[in-house]
Amino acid sequence: MKNERTKIAVTDACIFIDLYDLQLVTLFFNLDIEVHTTSAVLYELYSEQQQILKAYYSDGRLTIHNLLEKDFFEIYSQGYPKSLSETDKSVLYIANKLDACVLSSDKALRNCAKNKGIEYHGIIWIFDKLVETSVLTKREAIKKMKQLIATNFVFQNNQQLIAEIEKRFKLWAI
C-alpha cells in the first residue's frame, strides 16, 4: 500500500535514457515515487539500460505494464495526435488509467498530457526532487545538469529550458 506522499509516475524512454547517461538511475529509484512504465518503453532502450531497469522491476520498485488487445482498442479510440508514437500513447494511456503523472522530456507527449489534463514533469523536476530530498547534493545536481546540457541536444538550444536550469544554478549555488 502506498503512503500519502507517494506520487505515481509513468516514465517514458527519454527520462530513463537521461537518468542512465547521468548515472542517476539508482538515486531516482530512491525517491518516494511509485514508478511505472510500459513494455513498449523498455523495448526502446539499449539492452544495458533494460538490464538496470529489470533489476528494479525484479525488486518490485518498477511496474512494467504489458498492454493487451483491449488496451490498444481503447488507445485507438481516444484520438491521440499523429505526432505521438505508439510508445508515447502507451505512456499516456497508463498514466490516465492510474491517475498518475507523466515523466517525459518529449514536447509532443507533454503537450498531449497537458491537453488531456494529465500532470506531467521532466528531468528538471526530477532534479528538484533529488535535491529537495537530499538524495543528491546541490553541488552534484549542478554538475549533473551541466552534463545534461552538454550531452542532450534537447537542452542545448532551448532558451526556456536553459532559463529553468540557470534558475537552479542560482538557487543551488553554494
Buried (B, 14 or more C-beta within 10 A) or exposed (E): EEEEEEBBBBBBBBBBBBBBBBEBBEBBBBBEBBBBBBEBBBEBBEEEBBEBBBBBBEEEBBBBBEBEEEBBEBBEEEEBEEEBBEBBBBBBBBBBEBEBBBBBBBEBBBBBBEEBEBBBBBBBBBBBBBBEEEBBEBEBBBEBBEBBBEEBEBBEEBEEBEEBBEEBEEEBEE
